[in-house]
Amino acid sequence: MFVALVILISIVILSIAINKFLVKQFQIDIPESKERYVNRLHKTVEKVFHAGTLIAIPLTFTQFPQYTVFVFIIPAMQQLFRFLMEFLFNYENKRFILSVNTSWLLLIGAIVYDFYT
């Protein structure tokens, strides 16, 4: 469990650093509002992923520690879905680059966690 928390904290720090670099490198426009949804389907599926994450994290740490890898996989799937929606419906904004970056970091974190446990 401690390994998973260390990996998650490392992913958050790496994601913030890499995203700041990518925003400068590709001149990605980040809007002031926190609404990142491109349509109603995007909003609905993201809320389902949020609920799944909120349910999965406490359950994996308390009752099902053998499935802790899902702490990385569910948010990675959410970020990949966000990438797909932004790529298909809002390509000119280039925010999909940030989503795919975070999803790859989470998938690498899942592999590293699985390797160390």
N, C-alpha and C positions, 0 to 999 in steps of 0.2 A: 504494500500500500504506500509506503514511504517513497519507493522508487517511482510509482505513478505520479505522486504529487511533485516530485523533483522534475520529472520529465514534463509535466504540464506547465509548471512555472517556467522552465527553460523554453518551452514552445511559445508561451505568451511573450517572453522577453525577445526571443528571436523574431517572432512575427511583427512586433512593434518596430523593431530596428529595421528589418527588411522592408516593411511597408513604407516607412518613412523614406528609405532610399528609393524605392520604386515610384513613390509619388513625385519625388524630385526628378528622377531619371526620365519618366514617361509623361511628365506634366499632367498627372491624373487630377481631374477636377473632383474634389470632395465637397458635396453640398453641405450647407449649414444644418439642414434638418437631418434627423436621424432616420427618416423613412428611406429605406433602401429597397422598397418593393417596386417591381416594374409592372405588376398586374395583380389581380385578385388571387389567381392560382399561386403565385409566388408567395403572397402574404399568408394564405391558408397553409401551404406546405411548410413554410418556415415556422409557423406557430405549432404545427404538429411535431416538428423536429425539436423545438424548444421544450415542449411538454415531454417528449421522449427522453431528452437529455436530463431534465429535472427529475424524472422518475428513475432513469438508469443509474445515475451517479450515486445517489444514496443506497440504492439496492445492491450495487456491485461492491461498494465498500463495506456494507454491513452484513448482507446475507449471502451474496454470491461472489466471493473474491476470485473465483476461478474465471469469471467473465469480466475482469477489470479492463481488458483490452477494448471493450465496448465504450469505455469512457473516452477513448480516442476515435473509435470508428464512427460513432453517431455524429459528433460534431464535424468530422471529416466529410461525411455524407451530406450534412447540411451545407457546408461550404462548397462542395462540388455541385449541389443543386443550385446554390446562389450563383456560382460561376456560370452554369448552364443558362439560367434565366437572364443574367446580365449579358452574356455573350450573344444570346439569340435576340433579345429585345432591346438592348441598350448598348450596342457595340461601340458607338462613337465616344462614350463616356470613359472607357478603358478601366472601369472599376473591377471588371472581371479578373484583371491581373492580380489584384489584391486577394480576391477570394481563392483563386487557384493556388496562390502562395501559401495561404493559411491551411488549405486542405492538404497540400503536400507535406507541410510540416507536421500536421496531425497524423498522417499516414506513416511517415517516418518515425514519429513518436510511438505509434502502435507497434511497429516492427522492432524498435529498440526495446520497448517494454517487454514484448514477447520473448526477445532474445535473453533478457536479464532475469526472467522468471521461469 
